[in-house]
Each structure stands twice: as structure tokens, then as C-alpha cells.
Amino acid sequence: MDGKKKIVLVNQHTAYLFIDVTNAFAKHYDEVVLIAGVVHPLGNELDSKVTVQPIVPYNVTNIFTRALSWLIGFIQVIWYLFFKYRTHEVFLYSNPPLLSFTPFFLKRKMSHLIVDVYPDAFVTAGILKSKKTIIFKIWKFLNTKALKKFHSISTITNAMAEKVQQYTEGRGIPVVNLWTDQSVGSYTINRNQNLFFKKHGLDPNKTYIIYSGNLGKGHDVQYLLDIAMAMKENDKVFFVIAGEGFKKKMIKDGIVRLELNNCIWLPYQDKELFKHMLAATDIGVVTIDEPNAYVSIPSKTFNIMGAGKPIICFGKKDSELGKLVNDNKAGEIYTGKDLSDCVSFVEKLVNNQEVYRYYSYNSKQASKMYTSKNAEKFVSMHLKEKRECF
């Protein structure tokens, strides 16, 4: 032993939130390693102290590629922890899902940030038919054994904490709210110099309603096509849907079939162009699928608020997302049954600057309650000598 404080953090797909967590640990440890398939920062780069150990990226193409990338990634993680980083403490995310079973293979100080509760998430996603399947029962049994071995366990919403507690004999699970990428507020790029507009040949003088993210089965992004159709004659407004997933073909075909000259589909934007796209956004769009409505909030919500943009949400009004947006008057949330109200809301934002400024101001103010200081809370829980949960 060389006396240095060493830690390995693991997240197969690392974005700004986990970068902030990693950087927070870098303030307290001499040697910090991040095992990741992809590191995707916005404005917050990794601390220079952090060493990145690559593994296979998370592949979202289909269920098979997801499962395969999860399995290979987990095997790689265990190999590195067992052979290359034998003297390091460990902090784990929920990607790949098998990371919860790491204590069966290694005995050392380990903490776990759970943002997706497995195997429950497989049932809600339709991958497993029910909780009565043999896979669910075995996974549940292993969870109850493995989670007891962690030094600390934490999660990101109260509802998710309740789900985790079914595997921890009801013992308390600390909750840490997500936060805004602190660099987002600086994305005030002049519209005439905005590379997003220039690359895609878009008129910077229009109002842009933009969705960027997963086009999965449970994400009701297609509602934007209905709204674009209703506002087809309004040449002040333009809709952008950027992303990949199950509904990509539906979106692209819908734009053609409805002859929407006020809407385009784009692939995921690279890092530099993404900043310009966020700056180009006048009204941000967030969706939450029904299975996750009461347990999570998409992280993009906090970045839209950090940029001071009004938000349109599609999902259940009493969801965690709905409560966040409604309580802070940062935007409105709609279902497929009240899209006419959504159209009216968009028209108010476009035609009334006072209304726009009201929601924009509220959105920005709300973001100040969710800062990267929350990342330090994970460090504090891990550093405690006494177990946080057990």
C-alpha cells in the first residue's frame, strides 16, 4: 500500500451529472479513475487528475445490443476492478444494471448511486412480462443480498427511494436531487453567429421549439407533430426533433406525410453543436414515459431551466416532472388529450413577450435551487466511516 487515497467510479455512459460527481471525488482523493464507455460533457470537463479507463459503450440500438453492451461492460468492469485497481475504493452508477451485483465479486468499500431500479425497470419497459417471471425473482433475491454489502446507497427521487427500499428491508435511502450543468447559463450565443442555425440552414429570426433526446417507445414526442400541424400557417415558429430511437421512423415519416415545412428531424448533435442548439432553443420540450413518471425527472429539464427557457412537457400532470415544472411556473405539462391547450400556450409564448419573460424568469430562478453542490453529497456519504444505509 502506498498510502494514497484511491477511488474508481463507474458509469458506462457518463454525462455532465456524473462528471460533476467524479470531479467532486477528485477534490478528496489522490488518485481517481473513471471507467466509462462514453464521456459526454457539455461545458464541465473532467478534472485533469481523473484517468479515464475505456470500456464498451452502451449501445441503445435495440434490446439485444443493449443487453450485450451491458454484459460485456460489466465483465470489463469486474476485470479492471479485480486485476488493475485492486486497492481502490469504488463508486457505482446504475449503468450497466449488473453493477449492483459487484459486491459478490469484490470485498472493499463500495457505494452505489441508483438511478434506475432493476429488475423493476425491465417490467415497466416491457422487457419482462411480469414480476412473476423467474428472471425477476432471481434478480430480486440477488438484490436483497448484494445491496446489504454496500457502504452507502443513494438515489435521486423520493419515489425511487421507496422502490429501492423493497430490497433493503425498508431502511432509509438518502435522496439527492439532480442539478443543472453550471455552464449552461453561459450559452448565450448570438443568433446570427449560431452554428446550429448555419449548419442546418435555419432562419435565426424564428421561434424554435426543440426536443433533443431519446425517441423511445414511451416518449410521446409525436405530439410535437400534432402541434406543428396545428401551427402550420404560423411562419414565426419552427419545430426541431433531434434524437434516435424506436419512434425515429414514425417522426420522419410523419413530417413527410403531413407536409410539415415547419418541422425537421435531426440526429443527435455533437458536443460543440449541442451547445449551439441549446442556445437556439426558445422553448424546450421534455417527455416522461408513464412507467417512470413517478420515479424520475429527465436531466435535460434542469439544463433547459438553467438556460432560462420555458418548458413544454408531455406526460402525467401529477408526475415528478409535472410537479417540478408546475410548482416553479417554469412551463406547462400536457397529455395527448389536451394538445389544443398546448397550442394555445405556444401561441401565447410566441406572441406575448411578457408571458414569455414570465416563464423564462421562473425557469431560470428554479434552476438555482439545483446546483452541482449536490454532487458533494455523494462524496460525503461515501466518506462517512459508518454505513449510510446499513
C-alpha positions as a LaTeX table, in Angstrom:
\begin{tabular}{lrrr}
\hline
Residue & $x$ (\AA) & $y$ (\AA) & $z$ (\AA) \\
\hline
Met1 & 0.00 & 0.00 & 0.00 \\
Asp2 & 1.37 & 3.44 & $-0.91$ \\
Gly3 & $-0.87$ & 5.39 & 1.49 \\
Lys4 & $-2.68$ & 7.25 & $-1.27$ \\
Lys5 & $-6.47$ & 7.60 & $-1.26$ \\
Lys6 & $-7.71$ & 5.95 & $-4.44$ \\
Ile7 & $-11.17$ & 5.53 & $-5.92$ \\
Val8 & $-12.74$ & 4.17 & $-9.11$ \\
Leu9 & $-16.07$ & 5.50 & $-10.37$ \\
Val10 & $-18.09$ & 3.52 & $-12.91$ \\
Asn11 & $-20.75$ & 4.71 & $-15.37$ \\
Gln12 & $-20.97$ & 3.19 & $-18.84$ \\
His13 & $-22.49$ & 6.37 & $-20.31$ \\
Thr14 & $-21.07$ & 9.37 & $-18.44$ \\
Ala15 & $-22.70$ & 12.76 & $-18.97$ \\
Tyr16 & $-22.44$ & 16.07 & $-17.11$ \\
Leu17 & $-24.05$ & 14.85 & $-13.86$ \\
Phe18 & $-21.61$ & 12.02 & $-13.29$ \\
Ile19 & $-18.73$ & 14.22 & $-14.45$ \\
Asp20 & $-19.63$ & 16.59 & $-11.62$ \\
Val21 & $-19.74$ & 13.65 & $-9.19$ \\
Thr22 & $-16.34$ & 12.43 & $-10.42$ \\
Asn23 & $-14.84$ & 15.91 & $-10.08$ \\
Ala24 & $-16.24$ & 16.18 & $-6.56$ \\
Phe25 & $-14.42$ & 12.97 & $-5.61$ \\
Ala26 & $-11.24$ & 14.33 & $-7.21$ \\
Lys27 & $-11.13$ & 17.01 & $-4.51$ \\
His28 & $-10.83$ & 14.36 & $-1.80$ \\
Tyr29 & $-8.78$ & 11.56 & $-3.40$ \\
Asp30 & $-5.19$ & 11.37 & $-4.62$ \\
Glu31 & $-5.98$ & 9.01 & $-7.49$ \\
Val32 & $-9.31$ & 8.98 & $-9.35$ \\
Val33 & $-10.24$ & 6.62 & $-12.18$ \\
Leu34 & $-13.45$ & 6.81 & $-14.25$ \\
Ile35 & $-14.45$ & 3.59 & $-16.00$ \\
Ala36 & $-16.77$ & 4.57 & $-18.86$ \\
Gly37 & $-17.80$ & 3.62 & $-22.37$ \\
Val38 & $-18.56$ & 7.22 & $-23.31$ \\
Val39 & $-17.76$ & 10.51 & $-21.60$ \\
His40 & $-20.09$ & 13.21 & $-22.92$ \\
Pro41 & $-19.53$ & 16.60 & $-21.25$ \\
Leu42 & $-21.45$ & 19.77 & $-22.04$ \\
Gly43 & $-19.34$ & 22.50 & $-20.53$ \\
Asn44 & $-17.97$ & 20.71 & $-17.48$ \\
Glu45 & $-14.78$ & 18.90 & $-18.42$ \\
Leu46 & $-13.28$ & 16.18 & $-16.25$ \\
Asp47 & $-10.72$ & 17.23 & $-13.65$ \\
Ser48 & $-7.20$ & 16.75 & $-15.05$ \\
Lys49 & $-6.50$ & 14.40 & $-12.15$ \\
Val50 & $-9.04$ & 11.86 & $-13.44$ \\
Thr51 & $-7.87$ & 8.93 & $-15.54$ \\
Val52 & $-10.45$ & 7.50 & $-17.95$ \\
Gln53 & $-10.46$ & 3.72 & $-18.37$ \\
Pro54 & $-12.47$ & 2.87 & $-21.53$ \\
Ile55 & $-14.95$ & 0.01 & $-21.76$ \\
Val56 & $-17.52$ & $-0.90$ & $-24.42$ \\
Pro57 & $-20.06$ & 1.92 & $-24.97$ \\
Tyr58 & $-23.72$ & 1.48 & $-24.08$ \\
Asn59 & $-25.46$ & 0.55 & $-27.36$ \\
Val60 & $-29.13$ & 1.64 & $-27.47$ \\
Thr61 & $-29.89$ & 0.36 & $-30.99$ \\
Asn62 & $-32.20$ & $-2.40$ & $-29.77$ \\
Ile63 & $-32.83$ & $-4.69$ & $-26.80$ \\
Phe64 & $-30.21$ & $-7.20$ & $-27.93$ \\
Thr65 & $-27.43$ & $-4.60$ & $-28.38$ \\
Arg66 & $-28.32$ & $-3.03$ & $-25.03$ \\
Ala67 & $-28.14$ & $-6.34$ & $-23.20$ \\
Leu68 & $-24.91$ & $-7.33$ & $-24.93$ \\
Ser69 & $-23.20$ & $-4.00$ & $-24.23$ \\
Trp70 & $-24.36$ & $-4.17$ & $-20.59$ \\
Leu71 & $-23.00$ & $-7.70$ & $-20.17$ \\
Ile72 & $-19.65$ & $-7.02$ & $-21.84$ \\
Gly73 & $-19.31$ & $-3.73$ & $-19.95$ \\
Phe74 & $-19.97$ & $-5.44$ & $-16.62$ \\
Ile75 & $-17.39$ & $-8.15$ & $-17.30$ \\
Gln76 & $-14.84$ & $-5.49$ & $-18.22$ \\
Val77 & $-15.57$ & $-3.52$ & $-15.06$ \\
Ile78 & $-15.13$ & $-6.57$ & $-12.81$ \\
Trp79 & $-11.89$ & $-7.47$ & $-14.59$ \\
Tyr80 & $-10.43$ & $-3.99$ & $-14.14$ \\
Leu81 & $-11.51$ & $-3.74$ & $-10.51$ \\
Phe82 & $-10.15$ & $-7.18$ & $-9.69$ \\
Phe83 & $-6.83$ & $-7.01$ & $-11.53$ \\
Lys84 & $-5.89$ & $-3.39$ & $-12.29$ \\
Tyr85 & $-7.50$ & $-1.37$ & $-9.49$ \\
Arg86 & $-7.28$ & $-3.79$ & $-6.58$ \\
Thr87 & $-6.51$ & $-1.12$ & $-3.96$ \\
His88 & $-9.18$ & 1.39 & $-4.99$ \\
Glu89 & $-12.47$ & 2.19 & $-3.32$ \\
Val90 & $-15.48$ & 2.05 & $-5.65$ \\
Phe91 & $-18.45$ & 4.30 & $-6.50$ \\
Leu92 & $-21.00$ & 2.84 & $-8.92$ \\
Tyr93 & $-23.82$ & 4.21 & $-11.08$ \\
Ser94 & $-26.73$ & 2.10 & $-12.44$ \\
Asn95 & $-25.27$ & 1.59 & $-15.92$ \\
Pro96 & $-24.71$ & $-1.26$ & $-16.63$ \\
Pro97 & $-27.51$ & $-2.65$ & $-14.41$ \\
Leu98 & $-25.45$ & $-5.65$ & $-13.26$ \\
Leu99 & $-23.19$ & $-3.31$ & $-11.26$ \\
Ser100 & $-25.49$ & $-3.85$ & $-8.27$ \\
Phe101 & $-24.01$ & $-7.36$ & $-8.04$ \\
Thr102 & $-20.39$ & $-6.13$ & $-7.80$ \\
Pro103 & $-20.17$ & $-6.91$ & $-4.03$ \\
Phe104 & $-20.47$ & $-10.61$ & $-4.86$ \\
Phe105 & $-17.13$ & $-10.40$ & $-6.69$ \\
Leu106 & $-15.20$ & $-7.84$ & $-4.63$ \\
Lys107 & $-14.81$ & $-7.01$ & $-0.96$ \\
Arg108 & $-13.88$ & $-3.38$ & $-0.43$ \\
Lys109 & $-15.52$ & $-0.04$ & 0.36 \\
Met110 & $-18.22$ & 0.49 & $-2.29$ \\
Ser111 & $-21.08$ & 2.96 & $-2.71$ \\
His112 & $-23.93$ & 2.88 & $-5.20$ \\
Leu113 & $-25.94$ & 5.69 & $-6.83$ \\
Ile114 & $-29.14$ & 4.08 & $-8.13$ \\
Val115 & $-30.98$ & 6.00 & $-10.85$ \\
Asp116 & $-32.84$ & 3.01 & $-12.35$ \\
Val117 & $-34.23$ & 0.25 & $-10.15$ \\
Tyr118 & $-33.68$ & $-3.17$ & $-11.68$ \\
Pro119 & $-35.31$ & $-5.62$ & $-12.32$ \\
Asp120 & $-38.40$ & $-3.38$ & $-11.87$ \\
Ala121 & $-37.33$ & $-1.23$ & $-14.82$ \\
Phe122 & $-37.36$ & $-4.30$ & $-17.09$ \\
Val123 & $-41.02$ & $-4.91$ & $-16.27$ \\
Thr124 & $-42.10$ & $-1.31$ & $-16.82$ \\
Ala125 & $-40.20$ & $-1.27$ & $-20.12$ \\
Gly126 & $-41.91$ & $-4.46$ & $-21.25$ \\
Ile127 & $-38.66$ & $-6.46$ & $-21.43$ \\
Leu128 & $-40.01$ & $-8.80$ & $-18.74$ \\
Lys129 & $-43.71$ & $-9.68$ & $-18.86$ \\
Ser130 & $-44.30$ & $-9.51$ & $-15.11$ \\
Lys131 & $-42.75$ & $-9.73$ & $-11.67$ \\
Lys132 & $-43.70$ & $-13.40$ & $-11.63$ \\
Thr133 & $-41.04$ & $-14.37$ & $-14.18$ \\
Ile134 & $-38.12$ & $-16.49$ & $-12.94$ \\
Ile135 & $-35.60$ & $-13.83$ & $-14.04$ \\
Phe136 & $-37.33$ & $-11.19$ & $-11.93$ \\
Lys137 & $-37.49$ & $-13.44$ & $-8.88$ \\
Ile138 & $-33.82$ & $-14.42$ & $-9.09$ \\
Trp139 & $-32.72$ & $-10.81$ & $-9.67$ \\
Lys140 & $-34.83$ & $-9.64$ & $-6.73$ \\
Phe141 & $-33.31$ & $-12.29$ & $-4.46$ \\
Leu142 & $-29.78$ & $-11.32$ & $-5.51$ \\
Asn143 & $-30.58$ & $-7.62$ & $-4.94$ \\
Thr144 & $-31.58$ & $-8.23$ & $-1.33$ \\
Lys145 & $-28.23$ & $-9.96$ & $-0.75$ \\
Ala146 & $-25.97$ & $-7.61$ & $-2.73$ \\
Leu147 & $-27.33$ & $-4.22$ & $-1.63$ \\
Lys148 & $-26.64$ & $-5.06$ & 2.02 \\
Lys149 & $-22.94$ & $-5.12$ & 1.24 \\
Phe150 & $-22.64$ & $-1.52$ & 0.03 \\
His151 & $-21.17$ & 1.14 & 2.28 \\
Ser152 & $-23.80$ & 3.64 & 1.12 \\
Ile153 & $-26.71$ & 3.68 & $-1.31$ \\
Ser154 & $-28.40$ & 6.81 & $-2.64$ \\
Thr155 & $-30.89$ & 7.79 & $-5.32$ \\
Ile156 & $-32.44$ & 10.86 & $-6.97$ \\
Thr157 & $-36.16$ & 11.00 & $-6.08$ \\
Asn158 & $-38.31$ & 10.04 & $-3.12$ \\
Ala159 & $-40.38$ & 7.66 & $-5.25$ \\
Met160 & $-37.25$ & 5.89 & $-6.45$ \\
Ala161 & $-36.01$ & 5.62 & $-2.87$ \\
Glu162 & $-39.24$ & 3.80 & $-1.99$ \\
Lys163 & $-38.62$ & 1.34 & $-4.80$ \\
Val164 & $-35.06$ & 0.67 & $-3.60$ \\
Gln165 & $-36.30$ & 0.12 & $-0.04$ \\
Gln166 & $-38.12$ & $-3.05$ & $-1.09$ \\
Tyr167 & $-34.64$ & $-4.57$ & $-1.44$ \\
Thr168 & $-33.16$ & $-3.05$ & 1.74 \\
Glu169 & $-35.71$ & $-4.23$ & 4.30 \\
Gly170 & $-37.30$ & $-0.77$ & 4.26 \\
Arg171 & $-34.21$ & 1.01 & 5.56 \\
Gly172 & $-33.85$ & 4.64 & 4.56 \\
Ile173 & $-32.25$ & 5.61 & 1.25 \\
Pro174 & $-30.84$ & 9.17 & 1.03 \\
Val175 & $-32.19$ & 11.26 & $-1.86$ \\
Val176 & $-30.07$ & 13.80 & $-3.75$ \\
Asn177 & $-31.77$ & 15.98 & $-6.36$ \\
Leu178 & $-30.31$ & 16.29 & $-9.85$ \\
Trp179 & $-28.90$ & 19.61 & $-10.98$ \\
Thr180 & $-28.14$ & 21.90 & $-13.89$ \\
Asp181 & $-24.90$ & 21.85 & $-15.83$ \\
Gln182 & $-23.43$ & 25.06 & $-14.41$ \\
Ser183 & $-22.05$ & 26.14 & $-17.79$ \\
Val184 & $-25.49$ & 26.15 & $-19.44$ \\
Gly185 & $-26.30$ & 29.72 & $-18.47$ \\
Ser186 & $-23.33$ & 30.92 & $-20.48$ \\
Tyr187 & $-24.71$ & 29.56 & $-23.76$ \\
Thr188 & $-25.88$ & 32.99 & $-24.92$ \\
Ile189 & $-24.55$ & 32.72 & $-28.45$ \\
Asn190 & $-25.57$ & 35.48 & $-30.85$ \\
Arg191 & $-28.21$ & 34.01 & $-33.14$ \\
Asn192 & $-26.52$ & 35.34 & $-36.27$ \\
Gln193 & $-23.30$ & 33.51 & $-35.24$ \\
Asn194 & $-25.09$ & 30.36 & $-34.05$ \\
Leu195 & $-23.54$ & 27.31 & $-35.76$ \\
Phe196 & $-26.70$ & 25.24 & $-35.27$ \\
Phe197 & $-28.68$ & 27.61 & $-37.48$ \\
Lys198 & $-25.87$ & 27.85 & $-40.03$ \\
Lys199 & $-25.25$ & 24.11 & $-40.37$ \\
His200 & $-28.91$ & 23.25 & $-40.90$ \\
Gly201 & $-29.84$ & 26.32 & $-42.93$ \\
Leu202 & $-32.36$ & 27.60 & $-40.40$ \\
Asp203 & $-33.71$ & 31.14 & $-40.10$ \\
Pro204 & $-32.46$ & 32.59 & $-36.78$ \\
Asn205 & $-35.38$ & 35.04 & $-36.68$ \\
Lys206 & $-37.97$ & 32.36 & $-35.95$ \\
Thr207 & $-39.04$ & 30.94 & $-32.59$ \\
Tyr208 & $-37.59$ & 27.46 & $-32.11$ \\
Ile209 & $-39.33$ & 24.71 & $-30.16$ \\
Ile210 & $-36.75$ & 21.98 & $-29.72$ \\
Tyr211 & $-36.76$ & 18.44 & $-28.38$ \\
Ser212 & $-33.44$ & 16.64 & $-28.07$ \\
Gly213 & $-33.18$ & 13.13 & $-26.68$ \\
Asn214 & $-34.44$ & 9.59 & $-26.80$ \\
Leu215 & $-37.21$ & 8.78 & $-29.28$ \\
Gly216 & $-38.19$ & 5.66 & $-27.37$ \\
Lys217 & $-41.49$ & 3.81 & $-27.30$ \\
Gly218 & $-42.73$ & 5.54 & $-24.16$ \\
His219 & $-41.72$ & 9.06 & $-25.15$ \\
Asp220 & $-44.66$ & 10.98 & $-26.64$ \\
Val221 & $-42.54$ & 13.12 & $-28.94$ \\
Gln222 & $-45.05$ & 12.57 & $-31.77$ \\
Tyr223 & $-47.33$ & 15.12 & $-30.11$ \\
Leu224 & $-44.99$ & 17.78 & $-31.46$ \\
Leu225 & $-46.09$ & 16.78 & $-34.97$ \\
Asp226 & $-49.73$ & 17.45 & $-34.00$ \\
Ile227 & $-48.80$ & 20.86 & $-32.64$ \\
Ala228 & $-46.68$ & 21.65 & $-35.70$ \\
Met229 & $-49.64$ & 20.66 & $-37.88$ \\
Ala230 & $-51.97$ & 22.96 & $-35.93$ \\
Met231 & $-49.47$ & 25.82 & $-36.33$ \\
Lys232 & $-48.56$ & 25.08 & $-39.92$ \\
Glu233 & $-49.67$ & 28.50 & $-41.13$ \\
Asn234 & $-47.67$ & 30.35 & $-38.47$ \\
Asp235 & $-44.39$ & 31.18 & $-40.16$ \\
Lys236 & $-42.90$ & 32.54 & $-36.91$ \\
Val237 & $-42.50$ & 29.10 & $-35.33$ \\
Phe238 & $-40.25$ & 26.16 & $-36.19$ \\
Phe239 & $-40.03$ & 22.71 & $-34.56$ \\
Val240 & $-36.89$ & 20.60 & $-34.22$ \\
Ile241 & $-36.86$ & 16.97 & $-33.08$ \\
Ala242 & $-33.31$ & 15.69 & $-32.56$ \\
Gly243 & $-32.57$ & 12.17 & $-31.45$ \\
Glu244 & $-32.59$ & 8.45 & $-32.10$ \\
Gly245 & $-34.75$ & 5.54 & $-31.03$ \\
Phe246 & $-37.83$ & 3.45 & $-31.73$ \\
Lys247 & $-40.01$ & 6.37 & $-32.92$ \\
Lys248 & $-37.43$ & 7.88 & $-35.26$ \\
Lys249 & $-39.07$ & 6.43 & $-38.40$ \\
Met250 & $-42.53$ & 7.48 & $-37.16$ \\
Ile251 & $-41.31$ & 11.05 & $-36.70$ \\
Lys252 & $-39.53$ & 11.25 & $-40.05$ \\
Asp253 & $-42.44$ & 9.67 & $-41.93$ \\
Gly254 & $-44.93$ & 11.91 & $-40.12$ \\
Ile255 & $-43.10$ & 15.06 & $-41.16$ \\
Val256 & $-43.27$ & 13.95 & $-44.80$ \\
Arg257 & $-46.85$ & 12.64 & $-44.67$ \\
Leu258 & $-48.21$ & 15.80 & $-43.05$ \\
Glu259 & $-46.06$ & 18.01 & $-45.29$ \\
Leu260 & $-44.70$ & 19.88 & $-42.29$ \\
Asn261 & $-42.44$ & 22.58 & $-43.65$ \\
Asn262 & $-42.18$ & 23.95 & $-40.11$ \\
Cys263 & $-40.58$ & 20.83 & $-38.59$ \\
Ile264 & $-37.43$ & 18.77 & $-39.11$ \\
Trp265 & $-35.83$ & 15.67 & $-37.61$ \\
Leu266 & $-32.11$ & 15.73 & $-36.85$ \\
Pro267 & $-29.73$ & 13.12 & $-35.44$ \\
Tyr268 & $-28.06$ & 13.67 & $-32.07$ \\
Gln269 & $-25.83$ & 16.73 & $-32.31$ \\
Asp270 & $-22.15$ & 16.52 & $-31.43$ \\
Lys271 & $-20.80$ & 18.25 & $-28.35$ \\
Glu272 & $-19.97$ & 21.64 & $-29.86$ \\
Leu273 & $-23.14$ & 21.86 & $-31.93$ \\
Phe274 & $-25.26$ & 20.75 & $-28.98$ \\
Lys275 & $-24.26$ & 23.91 & $-27.10$ \\
His276 & $-25.40$ & 26.00 & $-30.05$ \\
Met277 & $-28.66$ & 24.04 & $-30.29$ \\
Leu278 & $-29.38$ & 24.71 & $-26.62$ \\
Ala279 & $-28.67$ & 28.41 & $-27.17$ \\
Ala280 & $-31.00$ & 28.33 & $-30.20$ \\
Thr281 & $-33.85$ & 26.85 & $-28.15$ \\
Asp282 & $-36.62$ & 29.32 & $-27.36$ \\
Ile283 & $-38.99$ & 26.74 & $-25.87$ \\
Gly284 & $-37.64$ & 23.41 & $-24.61$ \\
Val285 & $-39.55$ & 20.14 & $-24.75$ \\
Val286 & $-39.34$ & 17.30 & $-22.22$ \\
Thr287 & $-41.20$ & 13.99 & $-22.20$ \\
Ile288 & $-41.55$ & 11.37 & $-19.48$ \\
Asp289 & $-42.82$ & 7.87 & $-20.20$ \\
Glu290 & $-45.58$ & 6.53 & $-17.98$ \\
Pro291 & $-43.54$ & 3.81 & $-16.21$ \\
Asn292 & $-41.04$ & 6.43 & $-14.98$ \\
Ala293 & $-43.49$ & 9.26 & $-14.38$ \\
Tyr294 & $-43.40$ & 8.95 & $-10.59$ \\
Val295 & $-39.78$ & 7.97 & $-10.06$ \\
Ser296 & $-37.58$ & 10.18 & $-12.24$ \\
Ile297 & $-37.10$ & 13.54 & $-13.91$ \\
Pro298 & $-35.16$ & 13.74 & $-17.22$ \\
Ser299 & $-31.89$ & 15.58 & $-16.60$ \\
Lys300 & $-32.45$ & 17.72 & $-19.71$ \\
Thr301 & $-35.19$ & 19.51 & $-17.72$ \\
Phe302 & $-32.61$ & 21.09 & $-15.43$ \\
Asn303 & $-30.46$ & 22.26 & $-18.34$ \\
Ile304 & $-33.42$ & 23.87 & $-20.08$ \\
Met305 & $-34.19$ & 25.67 & $-16.82$ \\
Gly306 & $-30.54$ & 26.62 & $-16.44$ \\
Ala307 & $-30.70$ & 28.26 & $-19.86$ \\
Gly308 & $-33.81$ & 30.18 & $-18.74$ \\
Lys309 & $-36.19$ & 28.69 & $-21.30$ \\
Pro310 & $-39.92$ & 27.99 & $-20.88$ \\
Ile311 & $-40.70$ & 24.27 & $-20.94$ \\
Ile312 & $-43.40$ & 22.21 & $-22.62$ \\
Cys313 & $-43.77$ & 18.74 & $-21.12$ \\
Phe314 & $-45.66$ & 15.68 & $-22.30$ \\
Gly315 & $-46.62$ & 13.27 & $-19.54$ \\
Lys316 & $-48.76$ & 12.85 & $-16.47$ \\
Lys317 & $-49.60$ & 16.11 & $-14.73$ \\
Asp318 & $-49.02$ & 14.63 & $-11.26$ \\
Ser319 & $-45.64$ & 13.14 & $-12.23$ \\
Glu320 & $-42.36$ & 14.23 & $-10.64$ \\
Leu321 & $-41.68$ & 16.20 & $-13.83$ \\
Gly322 & $-45.12$ & 17.82 & $-13.71$ \\
Lys323 & $-44.67$ & 18.87 & $-10.09$ \\
Leu324 & $-41.25$ & 20.39 & $-10.81$ \\
Val325 & $-42.47$ & 22.43 & $-13.78$ \\
Asn326 & $-45.84$ & 23.42 & $-12.34$ \\
Asp327 & $-44.63$ & 24.27 & $-8.83$ \\
Asn328 & $-41.97$ & 26.57 & $-10.25$ \\
Lys329 & $-44.20$ & 28.01 & $-13.00$ \\
Ala330 & $-41.42$ & 27.15 & $-15.46$ \\
Gly331 & $-43.79$ & 25.84 & $-18.13$ \\
Glu332 & $-46.78$ & 23.55 & $-18.64$ \\
Ile333 & $-47.34$ & 19.80 & $-18.93$ \\
Tyr334 & $-49.82$ & 18.17 & $-21.30$ \\
Thr335 & $-51.20$ & 14.79 & $-22.28$ \\
Gly336 & $-52.45$ & 13.67 & $-25.69$ \\
Lys337 & $-55.97$ & 14.76 & $-24.70$ \\
Asp338 & $-55.23$ & 18.45 & $-24.27$ \\
Leu339 & $-52.94$ & 19.30 & $-27.16$ \\
Ser340 & $-55.22$ & 22.17 & $-28.19$ \\
Asp341 & $-54.32$ & 23.79 & $-24.86$ \\
Cys342 & $-50.67$ & 23.22 & $-25.66$ \\
Val343 & $-51.08$ & 25.00 & $-28.99$ \\
Ser344 & $-52.66$ & 27.95 & $-27.18$ \\
Phe345 & $-49.78$ & 28.04 & $-24.71$ \\
Val346 & $-47.21$ & 28.06 & $-27.51$ \\
Glu347 & $-49.05$ & 30.88 & $-29.24$ \\
Lys348 & $-49.04$ & 32.93 & $-26.03$ \\
Leu349 & $-45.30$ & 32.43 & $-25.62$ \\
Val350 & $-44.66$ & 33.38 & $-29.24$ \\
Asn351 & $-46.98$ & 36.39 & $-29.41$ \\
Asn352 & $-46.71$ & 37.87 & $-25.92$ \\
Gln353 & $-43.23$ & 38.82 & $-24.73$ \\
Glu354 & $-44.49$ & 39.48 & $-21.21$ \\
Val355 & $-45.79$ & 35.91 & $-20.93$ \\
Tyr356 & $-42.55$ & 34.55 & $-22.37$ \\
Arg357 & $-40.42$ & 36.55 & $-19.93$ \\
Tyr358 & $-42.57$ & 35.35 & $-17.02$ \\
Tyr359 & $-41.93$ & 31.66 & $-17.73$ \\
Ser360 & $-38.33$ & 32.27 & $-18.77$ \\
Tyr361 & $-37.56$ & 34.08 & $-15.50$ \\
Asn362 & $-39.25$ & 31.40 & $-13.40$ \\
Ser363 & $-37.36$ & 28.67 & $-15.23$ \\
Lys364 & $-34.01$ & 30.36 & $-14.57$ \\
Gln365 & $-34.81$ & 31.01 & $-10.90$ \\
Ala366 & $-35.86$ & 27.40 & $-10.38$ \\
Ser367 & $-32.53$ & 26.16 & $-11.73$ \\
Lys368 & $-30.70$ & 27.99 & $-8.93$ \\
Met369 & $-32.14$ & 25.52 & $-6.44$ \\
Tyr370 & $-30.46$ & 22.63 & $-8.28$ \\
Thr371 & $-26.71$ & 23.13 & $-8.42$ \\
Ser372 & $-23.62$ & 20.95 & $-8.73$ \\
Lys373 & $-23.06$ & 21.34 & $-4.99$ \\
Asn374 & $-25.35$ & 18.33 & $-4.73$ \\
Ala375 & $-22.52$ & 16.21 & $-6.17$ \\
Glu376 & $-20.61$ & 16.75 & $-2.93$ \\
Lys377 & $-23.36$ & 14.96 & $-1.02$ \\
Phe378 & $-22.44$ & 11.67 & $-2.68$ \\
Val379 & $-18.83$ & 12.19 & $-1.59$ \\
Ser380 & $-19.90$ & 12.92 & 1.99 \\
Met381 & $-21.97$ & 9.74 & 2.19 \\
His382 & $-19.11$ & 7.65 & 0.85 \\
Leu383 & $-16.53$ & 9.21 & 3.18 \\
Lys384 & $-18.55$ & 8.52 & 6.31 \\
Glu385 & $-16.98$ & 5.81 & 8.41 \\
Lys386 & $-20.38$ & 4.46 & 9.38 \\
Arg387 & $-22.58$ & 2.97 & 6.69 \\
Glu388 & $-25.22$ & 5.42 & 5.45 \\
Cys389 & $-27.88$ & 2.76 & 4.85 \\
Phe390 & $-26.85$ & $-0.32$ & 6.72 \\
\hline
\end{tabular}
